[in-house]
């Protein structure tokens, strides 16, 4: 049954990807897109590729701090290689990367995969907090660019600001008191059969161990600094290509608005945002910032290719180097 759902999920993801790609490029001129791309200097691509890799290094460093309660001696290389393998898997099978990198690091460091996975979930909470923070900043600085996504709020951008601030507070509280969730699940586990209750207790204990990172006060500052740095690099990665595509009137705030669109796109179950990223970013560039269709289309292809090739090439290299079989990683994901 799990395998059936797995393959259904893959088929639905492929269908959704094709739909979003059609939305993004249904009226584009392929020749004009190609000519726009060919005019770009290769040096820029290499530089942005390195910057993209640097953002993943920052993520790996932050993950080391989140893993501190699970195992203090996790190497940066181990965290980075597992992270890149997970991101590479995400580019093929949506949402499988989180399980994959937990499986890989647990195997390398000889620790419980469920404890590692709990830190990945904690990382996702941090990402949502960051997303809410960027949303608040963009709404304050450029509310009109966000309201277009929510027509029902037209004329009431302040409502979005309040929602963003409330979400920010909720998720900050969730990060600080995340263990409450798992303690609650342990309490209600008595309602389950004895055979299931033992398994649930074991999983919750492992998750609680991983989530202890949120109670290590001395790590708060460095985790917050790394989180801000990661998202700042993401915004710069969207801002710099604007100069290449003659979007001189767009600013860092505009790039932050695109980051909001990118965050919404990443919530879609498509492999590494293929299709959803293209359609969301193209919509924002054309409808919000009035960028020409050819420039918008070339921009999304270019920026997505940098991120996708970065994870695909580095992740595949580590998969081969670590002698990890792709099939084993997929099986681990299916068993969850």
SERO-4910 file (N, C-alpha, C, O; in steps of 0.05 Angstrom, whole numbers):
BEGIN
 pado doro    nc1    nc2    nc3   cac1   cac2   cac3    cc1    cc2    cc3    oc1    oc2    oc3
  Unk    A     17    -24      0      0      0      0     17     25      0     11     45    -14
  Unk    A     39     25     16     57     48     17     69     54    -10     72     77    -19
  Unk    A     77     32    -24     89     35    -51     69     47    -70     76     64    -87
  Unk    A     44     39    -68     23     49    -85     20     79    -82     19     94   -101
  Unk    A     18     88    -56     16    116    -51     40    131    -60     38    154    -69
  Unk    A     63    119    -57     89    131    -66     88    137    -96     94    159   -104
  Unk    A     80    118   -112     79    121   -141     57    140   -149     60    155   -169
  Unk    A     35    140   -135     13    159   -141     23    188   -136     17    206   -151
  Unk    A     38    191   -114     49    217   -107     68    227   -128     67    251   -135
  Unk    A     84    209   -139    103    216   -160     88    225   -185     95    245   -197
  Unk    A     67    210   -193     51    217   -216     37    244   -213     37    260   -232
  Unk    A     26    248   -190     12    274   -185     32    297   -185     26    319   -195
  Unk    A     56    292   -175     77    313   -175     85    320   -204     88    343   -211
  Unk    A     88    299   -221     95    304   -249     73    319   -263     79    337   -279
  Unk    A     48    312   -258     26    326   -270     25    355   -262     20    373   -278
  Unk    A     30    360   -236     30    387   -226     53    403   -238     50    427   -244
  Unk    A     76    391   -241     99    404   -252     93    413   -281     99    435   -289
  Unk    A     82    394   -297     75    401   -325     55    423   -326     56    441   -344
  Unk    A     35    423   -308     15    444   -308     27    471   -302     21    491   -316
  Unk    A     44    473   -282     57    499   -275     76    508   -298     77    532   -303
  Unk    A     90    490   -310    107    498   -333     91    509   -356     99    528   -369
  Unk    A     68    497   -360     50    507   -382     40    535   -375     38    552   -392
  Unk    A     33    539   -349     24    565   -340     46    586   -344     40    608   -353
  Unk    A     70    578   -337     93    597   -338    100    605   -367    108    628   -372
  Unk    A     99    586   -385    111    591   -412     91    588   -435     99    585   -458
  Unk    A     65    588   -429     45    582   -450     45    603   -472     37    597   -495
  Unk    A     54    628   -467     54    648   -488     81    658   -495     84    677   -510
  Unk    A    102    644   -486    129    653   -490    139    645   -518    131    625   -529
  Unk    A    157    662   -528    170    656   -554    197    642   -548    215    655   -538
  Unk    A    199    616   -554    224    601   -548    249    613   -560    271    612   -548
  Unk    A    247    624   -584    270    635   -598    280    660   -583    304    664   -579
  Unk    A    261    677   -574    268    701   -560    280    694   -532    299    707   -523
  Unk    A    269    673   -519    280    664   -494    309    655   -498    327    661   -482
  Unk    A    313    639   -519    340    629   -524    360    651   -530    382    651   -520
  Unk    A    352    671   -546    370    693   -552    376    709   -527    399    719   -524
  Unk    A    357    713   -509    361    727   -485    382    713   -467    399    725   -455
  Unk    A    379    686   -466    397    670   -449    426    670   -460    445    671   -445
  Unk    A    428    669   -487    455    667   -499    471    692   -496    496    692   -499
  Unk    A    458    715   -490    472    740   -487    486    743   -460    501    761   -455
  Unk    A    480    724   -442    490    726   -415    519    716   -412    525    695   -423
  Unk    A    536    730   -398    564    721   -394    565    696   -376    551    695   -355
  Unk    A    582    677   -383    584    652   -367    596    657   -339    590    642   -320
  Unk    A    612    678   -337    625    684   -311    604    689   -289    608    682   -266
  Unk    A    582    702   -297    561    708   -278    549    682   -267    544    679   -243
  Unk    A    545    663   -285    533    637   -277    551    623   -257    541    613   -236
  Unk    A    577    623   -262    596    610   -243    596    624   -216    595    611   -196
  Unk    A    596    651   -217    596    666   -192    571    661   -175    573    657   -151
  Unk    A    548    660   -188    523    655   -174    521    626   -164    510    620   -143
  Unk    A    533    608   -180    535    580   -172    550    577   -145    542    563   -127
  Unk    A    573    592   -143    589    591   -119    573    603    -96    574    593    -73
  Unk    A    559    625   -101    543    638    -80    521    619    -70    515    618    -46
  Unk    A    508    605    -89    488    586    -82    499    563    -64    487    555    -45
  Unk    A    523    554    -71    537    533    -55    542    544    -27    540    530     -7
  Unk    A    550    569    -25    556    582      1    531    582     18    533    578     42
  Unk    A    508    587      6    483    587     22    478    559     34    468    557     56
  Unk    A    485    538     19    482    510     30    502    505     52    496    490     71
  Unk    A    526    516     50    546    513     71    536    526     97    539    515    118
  Unk    A    524    550     94    512    563    118    490    546    130    488    544    154
  Unk    A    474    533    113    453    515    123    465    491    138    455    483    159
  Unk    A    487    480    127    500    458    140    511    466    168    510    450    187
  Unk    A    523    490    169    534    500    195    511    502    215    514    494    238
  Unk    A    489    514    206    466    517    224    455    490    233    448    486    256
  Unk    A    455    471    215    445    444    221    463    431    243    453    417    260
  Unk    A    489    436    242    507    426    262    499    435    290    499    420    309
  Unk    A    491    461    292    482    471    318    456    459    326    451    454    350
  Unk    A    438    454    307    412    442    314    416    413    323    400    402    338
  Unk    A    437    400    312    443    372    319    459    369    345    464    347    354
  Unk    A    467    391    357    484    391    381    473    373    403    488    358    415
  Unk    A    446    374    409    436    357    431    436    327    423    436    310    441
  Unk    A    435    322    397    435    294    388    463    282    389    467    260    399
  Unk    A    482    297    377    510    289    377    527    313    373    524    328    354
  Unk    A    545    318    392    561    343    392    583    343    371    593    364    363
  Unk    A    591    319    361    614    318    344    608    313    315    625    303    300
  Unk    A    584    320    306    577    317    277    595    336    262    597    360    268
  Unk    A    609    325    241    627    341    225    612    359    206    590    352    197
  Unk    A    624    382    199    612    399    179    610    386    152    590    388    138
  Unk    A    631    371    145    631    356    120    608    336    119    594    333     99
  Unk    A    604    322    141    582    302    143    555    315    140    537    305    126
  Unk    A    551    338    154    526    352    152    521    363    124    499    362    113
  Unk    A    543    374    112    540    386     85    534    365     64    517    368     47
  Unk    A    549    343     65    544    321     45    517    310     47    504    305     27
  Unk    A    507    305     72    480    295     76    459    315     66    439    307     54
  Unk    A    464    340     72    445    361     63    443    362     33    421    364     22
  Unk    A    466    361     19    466    362    -10    453    338    -23    440    340    -43
  Unk    A    457    314    -11    444    290    -20    414    293    -17    399    285    -35
  Unk    A    405    303      6    377    307     10    364    327    -10    343    322    -20
  Unk    A    378    349    -15    368    369    -34    367    357    -62    349    363    -78
  Unk    A    387    340    -68    388    328    -95    364    309    -98    351    308   -119
  Unk    A    358    293    -77    335    275    -77    309    291    -80    291    283    -94
  Unk    A    307    314    -67    284    331    -69    279    340    -98    257    345   -106
  Unk    A    301    343   -113    299    351   -141    288    329   -159    283    333   -182
  Unk    A    286    305   -148    275    282   -163    249    272   -152    230    268   -167
  Unk    A    248    269   -125    224    261   -112    216    282    -91    230    284    -70
  Unk    A    195    298    -95    188    319    -77    184    309    -48    171    288    -44
  Unk    A    194    323    -29    191    318      0    206    294     10    204    287     33
  Unk    A    220    280     -8    235    256      1    262    264     12    275    248     25
  Unk    A    272    288      6    299    296     14    303    298     44    324    292     53
  Unk    A    282    306     58    284    308     87    289    281    100    307    278    118
  Unk    A    275    260     91    279    233    100    307    223     91    321    210    107
  Unk    A    314    230     66    339    220     55    363    230     70    381    215     77
  Unk    A    364    256     76    387    267     89    389    258    119    410    255    130
  Unk    A    365    253    131    365    242    158    376    214    158    392    206    175
  Unk    A    368    198    138    378    171    135    408    170    130    422    154    143
  Unk    A    418    188    113    446    188    106    463    196    130    483    183    136
  Unk    A    455    218    143    471    228    166    470    208    189    490    203    203
  Unk    A    447    196    194    444    177    216    463    153    210    475    142    229
  Unk    A    464    145    185    482    122    178    511    130    181    527    114    191
  Unk    A    518    154    174    546    163    175    555    166    204    578    160    211
  Unk    A    537    178    221    545    185    248    536    164    269    541    167    293
  Unk    A    522    143    260    513    122    278    494    133    300    499    128    324
  Unk    A    474    148    292    454    158    310    426    152    300    423    144    277
  Unk    A    406    156    316    379    149    309    369    168    287    371    192    289
  Unk    A    357    156    266    347    173    244    324    191    253    322    213    243
  Unk    A    308    181    271    285    197    281    295    222    296    282    243    294
  Unk    A    317    220    310    328    244    324    339    264    303    335    288    307
  Unk    A    352    254    282    362    271    261    338    285    247    339    309    241
  Unk    A    317    269    242    294    280    228    281    302    244    270    321    233
  Unk    A    281    299    271    269    320    287    283    347    284    271    368    285
  Unk    A    310    346    280    325    371    275    318    383    247    319    407    244
  Unk    A    312    365    228    304    375    202    277    389    204    272    409    191
  Unk    A    259    377    220    233    390    224    237    417    238    223    437    231
  Unk    A    255    418    257    261    443    271    272    463    251    265    487    253
  Unk    A    288    454    233    299    472    212    276    483    195    277    506    187
  Unk    A    256    466    189    234    475    173    218    497    188    207    515    176
  Unk    A    215    493    214    202    513    230    217    540    229    205    561    226
  Unk    A    244    538    230    260    562    227    255    576    199    255    600    197
  Unk    A    252    559    179    247    570    152    220    584    151    218    605    138
  Unk    A    201    573    164    174    586    165    176    612    180    164    632    172
  Unk    A    191    612    202    195    637    217    208    658    200    201    681    199
  Unk    A    229    649    185    243    668    167    225    678    145    225    702    139
  Unk    A    209    660    134    190    668    113    170    689    124    165    709    111
  Unk    A    160    684    148    141    703    160    155    730    165    143    751    162
  Unk    A    181    729    173    196    754    178    199    770    152    195    794    152
  Unk    A    207    756    131    211    770    105    184    781     95    183    803     84
  Unk    A    162    765     99    136    774     92    128    800    106    118    819     94
  Unk    A    134    801    132    128    825    148    144    849    137    133    871    134
  Unk    A    169    845    132    186    867    122    177    877     95    175    901     90
  Unk    A    170    858     77    161    866     50    134    880     52    130    900     38
  Unk    A    116    871     68     90    884     71     94    912     81     80    931     72
  Unk    A    112    916    100    116    942    111    129    961     90    120    984     88
  Unk    A    148    951     75    163    967     56    149    969     29    152    989     14
  Unk    A    134    948     22    123    948     -6     97    932     -6     94    911    -19
  Unk    A     77    941     10     52    926     14     37    920    -12     26    899    -15
  Unk    A     38    939    -31     23    935    -56     32    911    -72     17    899    -87
  Unk    A     58    903    -69     68    881    -84     58    854    -73     57    834    -87
  Unk    A     49    854    -48     39    829    -36      9    827    -39     -2    806    -43
  Unk    A     -5    850    -38    -34    850    -39    -44    838    -65    -66    826    -65
  Unk    A    -29    840    -87    -38    829   -112    -42    799   -111    -57    788   -127
  Unk    A    -27    786    -92    -31    757    -89    -57    750    -74    -67    728    -76
  Unk    A    -67    770    -59    -91    766    -44   -111    788    -50   -114    806    -34
  Unk    A   -126    785    -72   -144    806    -81   -165    814    -61   -175    836    -60
  Unk    A   -173    794    -44   -193    800    -24   -184    820     -3   -200    832     11
  Unk    A   -157    824     -1   -146    843     18   -140    870      5   -128    887     17
  Unk    A   -149    874    -20   -144    899    -34   -153    923    -18   -177    924     -9
  Unk    A   -135    942    -13   -142    965      3   -138    960     32   -141    979     48
  Unk    A   -130    936     40   -126    930     68   -100    916     73    -99    894     85
  Unk    A    -78    927     63    -52    914     66    -44    911     95    -29    893    102
  Unk    A    -56    927    112    -49    925    141    -58    899    152    -47    889    172
  Unk    A    -79    887    140    -89    861    149    -67    840    145    -62    823    162
  Unk    A    -54    841    121    -32    822    116     -9    826    135      4    807    144
  Unk    A     -4    852    142     17    857    161     11    845    188     29    833    201
  Unk    A    -14    847    197    -22    836    223    -19    805    222    -10    793    241
  Unk    A    -29    793    199    -27    764    196      2    755    197      9    735    210
  Unk    A     20    770    183     48    763    182     60    764    210     76    746    218
  Unk    A     54    785    225     65    788    252     55    766    271     70    755    287
  Unk    A     29    759    268     17    738    285     30    711    279     37    696    297
  Unk    A     34    706    252     47    681    245     76    680    256     85    659    265
  Unk    A     89    703    254    117    704    264    117    698    294    134    682    303
  Unk    A     99    709    309     98    704    338     92    675    344    103    663    362
  Unk    A     73    664    329     65    636    333     88    617    329     93    599    345
  Unk    A    102    621    307    124    603    300    149    607    317    164    588    322
  Unk    A    153    632    326    175    636    345    169    621    371    186    608    382
  Unk    A    144    623    380    136    608    404    138    578    400    147    564    418
  Unk    A    130    569    376    132    541    370    161    531    371    167    510    380
  Unk    A    179    548    361    208    541    361    218    540    390    233    522    397
  Unk    A    211    560    406    221    561    433    209    539    451    222    529    469
  Unk    A    184    532    445    170    512    462    161    488    446    139    477    450
  Unk    A    177    480    426    170    458    408    165    432    422    150    415    412
  Unk    A    179    427    444    177    402    458    148    397    469    140    374    473
  Unk    A    133    419    472    106    416    483     89    398    464     72    382    473
  Unk    A     93    401    438     77    386    418     82    356    423     62    341    423
  Unk    A    107    348    426    113    319    428    105    308    455     98    285    458
  Unk    A    107    325    476     98    317    502     68    312    502     58    293    515
  Unk    A     54    329    487     24    326    484     18    299    470     -1    285    478
  Unk    A     32    293    449     28    268    434     33    244    452     18    225    451
  Unk    A     54    246    469     60    224    488     37    220    507     31    198    515
  Unk    A     24    243    516      2    241    535    -22    226    523    -34    209    536
  Unk    A    -28    233    498    -52    221    486    -46    194    474    -65    181    464
  Unk    A    -21    185    475    -14    159    464    -28    136    480    -30    114    470
  Unk    A    -37    142    504    -50    122    520    -77    113    507    -87     92    513
  Unk    A    -87    129    488   -111    122    474   -107    101    452   -126     89    442
  Unk    A    -82     96    445    -75     77    424    -71     49    436    -65     46    460
  Unk    A    -73     28    419    -67      1    429    -38     -1    440    -21     15    432
  Unk    A    -34    -20    458     -8    -23    471     15    -26    451     36    -15    455
  Unk    A     10    -42    430     31    -46    410     40    -21    396     63    -16    391
  Unk    A     20     -3    390     26     22    377     37     42    396     54     59    389
  Unk    A     28     41    422     36     61    442     66     60    447     78     80    450
  Unk    A     77     36    448    106     33    452    122     45    430    142     59    434
  Unk    A    113     41    405    127     52    382    125     83    382    144     96    376
  Unk    A    101     93    388     97    122    389    115    135    410    127    156    405
  Unk    A    116    122    434    132    133    455    162    134    447    176    154    453
  Unk    A    171    113    433    199    113    424    205    135    404    225    148    406
  Unk    A    186    139    385    190    160    365    190    188    378    206    205    371
  Unk    A    171    192    397    169    218    410    193    224    427    203    247    428
  Unk    A    204    203    440    228    207    456    252    216    438    267    233    446
  Unk    A    254    204    415    275    211    396    271    239    386    290    255    384
  Unk    A    246    247    380    241    274    371    246    294    392    257    316    386
  Unk    A    239    288    417    245    306    439    275    311    442    283    334    448
  Unk    A    290    290    438    319    293    440    329    312    419    346    329    424
  Unk    A    319    309    394    328    327    373    319    356    377    333    374    370
  Unk    A    295    359    388    284    386    391    296    400    415    289    424    420
  Unk    A    313    388    430    326    401    452    344    424    443    352    441    459
  Unk    A    350    425    417    366    447    406    353    473    412    366    494    415
  Unk    A    326    473    412    311    499    417    312    507    446    303    529    452
  Unk    A    324    491    463    326    499    492    355    504    499    361    510    523
  Unk    A    373    503    480    401    509    485    405    539    481    409    548    458
  Unk    A    403    554    502    402    583    500    428    595    488    427    614    473
  Unk    A    450    582    493    475    594    483    477    592    453    494    606    441
  Unk    A    461    575    440    462    572    411    442    591    397    443    593    373
  Unk    A    424    604    412    404    621    400    416    642    381    407    646    359
  Unk    A    436    656    391    448    678    376    460    669    350    454    681    329
  Unk    A    476    647    350    489    638    325    468    626    306    471    629    282
  Unk    A    448    612    317    427    601    300    412    624    286    406    622    262
  Unk    A    405    645    301    391    668    290    408    682    269    398    690    248
  Unk    A    434    685    275    452    699    256    454    683    230    453    694    208
  Unk    A    458    656    233    460    639    209    434    640    193    435    640    168
  Unk    A    411    640    206    385    640    192    382    666    177    374    666    153
  Unk    A    389    689    189    388    714    175    407    715    151    401    726    130
  Unk    A    431    703    155    451    703    134    441    686    110    445    694     87
  Unk    A    429    663    116    419    645     95    399    659     78    400    659     53
  Unk    A    380    672     91    358    685     75    368    711     61    357    718     41
  Unk    A    388    723     73    400    747     59    414    738     34    411    752     13
  Unk    A    428    716     34    441    705     10    420    698    -11    424    703    -34
  Unk    A    397    685     -2    376    679    -21    366    703    -35    361    703    -60
  Unk    A    362    725    -21    352    750    -33    372    761    -52    365    771    -74
  Unk    A    398    761    -44    419    770    -62    420    753    -88    425    764   -109
  Unk    A    416    727    -85    416    709   -108    394    716   -128    396    711   -152
  Unk    A    372    727   -118    350    736   -135    355    765   -146    345    772   -167
  Unk    A    370    780   -130    374    809   -137    395    812   -159    391    827   -178
  Unk    A    418    798   -156    440    801   -175    432    795   -204    439    811   -222
  Unk    A    417    774   -210    409    769   -238    391    790   -250    389    793   -274
  Unk    A    378    806   -232    362    828   -243    378    848   -259    369    859   -278
  Unk    A    403    852   -250    421    870   -264    428    859   -292    433    874   -311
  Unk    A    429    832   -294    436    819   -319    413    820   -339    417    820   -364
  Unk    A    388    822   -329    365    821   -347    352    849   -349    328    852   -355
  Unk    A    369    870   -346    360    898   -350    336    905   -333    318    918   -342
  Unk    A    337    897   -308    315    904   -289    327    924   -268    324    920   -244
  Unk    A    340    945   -278    354    964   -261    335    978   -242    344    988   -221
  Unk    A    310    981   -248    291    995   -231    282    978   -207    270    989   -188
  Unk    A    288    952   -207    281    935   -185    302    936   -163    326    939   -169
  Unk    A    294    933   -138    311    937   -115    313    911    -98    302    891   -105
  Unk    A    328    913    -76    330    890    -58    302    884    -46    296    860    -41
  Unk    A    285    904    -43    258    899    -33    243    883    -54    227    865    -47
  Unk    A    247    889    -80    235    874   -101    244    845   -100    228    826   -104
  Unk    A    270    841    -95    281    814    -93    269    799    -69    264    775    -70
  Unk    A    265    814    -47    252    802    -24    223    793    -30    214    772    -20
  Unk    A    210    809    -47    183    802    -56    184    776    -72    166    759    -69
  Unk    A    204    774    -90    207    749   -105    213    726    -87    205    703    -92
  Unk    A    227    731    -65    233    709    -46    207    699    -33    205    675    -27
  Unk    A    188    717    -29    162    709    -18    148    690    -39    138    670    -32
  Unk    A    149    698    -64    138    682    -86    152    655    -87    139    634    -91
  Unk    A    178    655    -84    194    630    -85    186    612    -61    185    588    -64
  Unk    A    182    624    -38    174    609    -15    147    596    -18    142    573    -11
  Unk    A    128    611    -31    102    599    -36    104    577    -57     90    556    -55
  Unk    A    122    580    -76    126    560    -97    137    534    -85    130    512    -93
  Unk    A    155    537    -66    168    514    -54    149    497    -37    154    474    -31
  Unk    A    126    510    -30    106    495    -15     91    475    -33     77    457    -23
  Unk    A     93    479    -59     79    461    -78     95    435    -80    120    435    -80
  Unk    A     81    412    -83     95    386    -84    106    380   -112     99    360   -125
  Unk    A    125    397   -121    139    393   -146    168    389   -140    179    400   -121
  Unk    A    183    374   -157    211    368   -152    228    393   -153    233    404   -175
  Unk    A    238    402   -130    255    425   -129    243    450   -141    257    467   -152
  Unk    A    216    452   -139    202    476   -149    200    478   -179    193    499   -189
  Unk    A    206    456   -194    204    457   -223    175    463   -230    157    449   -222
  Unk    A    171    483   -246    144    491   -254    132    511   -235    124    533   -244
  Unk    A    129    504   -209    117    522   -190    134    547   -187    124    569   -186
  Unk    A    161    544   -185    179    567   -183    176    584   -208    174    608   -207
  Unk    A    176    571   -232    175    586   -257    149    602   -259    149    625   -268
  Unk    A    127    590   -252    101    604   -256     97    626   -235     88    647   -241
  Unk    A    105    621   -210    102    641   -189    120    665   -193    111    688   -191
  Unk    A    145    660   -200    164    682   -204    157    698   -229    158    722   -230
  Unk    A    150    684   -250    142    697   -275    118    715   -270    117    738   -280
  Unk    A     98    704   -256     74    720   -249     81    746   -235     72    767   -241
  Unk    A     99    743   -214    106    766   -198    121    787   -215    116    811   -213
  Unk    A    140    778   -231    156    796   -248    138    811   -267    141    835   -271
  Unk    A    120    796   -280    103    809   -301     80    825   -290     75    847   -299
  Unk    A     66    814   -270     42    827   -260     48    848   -239     35    869   -238
  Unk    A     69    844   -223     75    863   -201     95    884   -210     91    907   -205
  Unk    A    116    875   -224    138    893   -231    138    900   -261    156    915   -269
  Unk    A    119    890   -276    115    897   -304    140    892   -321    148    909   -338
  Unk    A    153    870   -316    176    861   -332    167    848   -358    146    834   -358
  Unk    A    181    853   -380    174    841   -405    174    810   -403    190    799   -388
  Unk    A    157    797   -419    153    768   -417    179    753   -423    185    734   -409
  Unk    A    194    761   -443    219    747   -451    239    749   -428    253    730   -422
  Unk    A    242    773   -416    261    777   -394    253    760   -370    269    748   -356
  Unk    A    227    761   -364    217    746   -340    221    716   -344    230    702   -326
  Unk    A    215    706   -368    218    677   -374    247    669   -372    254    648   -361
  Unk    A    265    685   -384    294    679   -383    305    680   -355    322    664   -347
  Unk    A    295    699   -340    304    703   -312    297    678   -295    315    668   -280
  Unk    A    273    667   -297    265    644   -281    280    619   -289    288    603   -272
  Unk    A    285    616   -315    300    593   -325    329    594   -314    339    574   -304
  Unk    A    340    618   -316    368    622   -308    372    618   -277    389    603   -269
  Unk    A    355    631   -261    358    630   -232    352    602   -222    365    592   -203
  Unk    A    332    589   -233    325    562   -224    347    542   -232    353    524   -216
  Unk    A    358    546   -256    379    527   -265    403    528   -246    416    508   -241
  Unk    A    410    552   -236    433    554   -218    428    537   -193    445    521   -185
  Unk    A    405    541   -181    399    526   -156    396    496   -161    406    480   -145
  Unk    A    384    489   -183    379    461   -189    405    446   -196    410    424   -186
  Unk    A    421    458   -213    447    446   -220    466    444   -196    481    424   -194
  Unk    A    465    463   -179    481    463   -155    475    439   -138    493    424   -130
  Unk    A    450    434   -132    443    412   -115    446    385   -130    454    365   -118
  Unk    A    440    385   -156    442    360   -171    471    351   -174    477    327   -169
  Unk    A    489    369   -181    516    361   -186    531    354   -160    544    334   -158
  Unk    A    528    372   -140    542    367   -114    530    343   -100    544    326    -89
  Unk    A    503    342   -100    490    319    -86    496    293    -99    501    273    -85
  Unk    A    496    292   -126    503    267   -140    532    259   -135    538    235   -131
  Unk    A    550    278   -134    578    273   -129    582    260   -101    597    241    -98
  Unk    A    568    271    -81    569    260    -54    556    232    -53    566    215    -38
  Unk    A    534    229    -67    521    203    -67    540    181    -77    540    159    -66
  Unk    A    555    187    -98    575    168   -109    598    165    -90    607    143    -85
  Unk    A    609    187    -79    632    187    -62    626    171    -36    643    156    -27
  Unk    A    602    175    -25    595    161      0    586    132     -4    580    118     15
  Unk    A    585    124    -30    577     97    -37    549     90    -26    544     69    -16
  Unk    A    531    110    -29    503    106    -21    486    101    -45    488    116    -65
  Unk    A    470     80    -44    454     73    -67    427     89    -66    414     90    -45
  Unk    A    421    100    -89    396    116    -91    372    100    -83    353    110    -70
  Unk    A    371     74    -90    349     56    -84    345     54    -54    322     53    -44
  Unk    A    367     52    -39    365     49    -10    353     74      3    338     72     22
  Unk    A    360     97     -8    349    123      2    319    124     -3    304    132     14
  Unk    A    311    115    -27    282    115    -34    267     96    -16    245    102     -8
  Unk    A    279     73    -11    266     53      7    262     65     35    241     61     47
  Unk    A    282     79     45    280     92     71    257    112     72    243    114     92
  Unk    A    254    126     50    232    146     48    205    132     47    186    141     59
  Unk    A    203    109     33    178     95     31    169     83     57    145     80     63
  Unk    A    189     76     74    183     63     99    173     82    121    162     73    141
  Unk    A    177    108    116    168    128    136    138    131    137    127    147    152
***
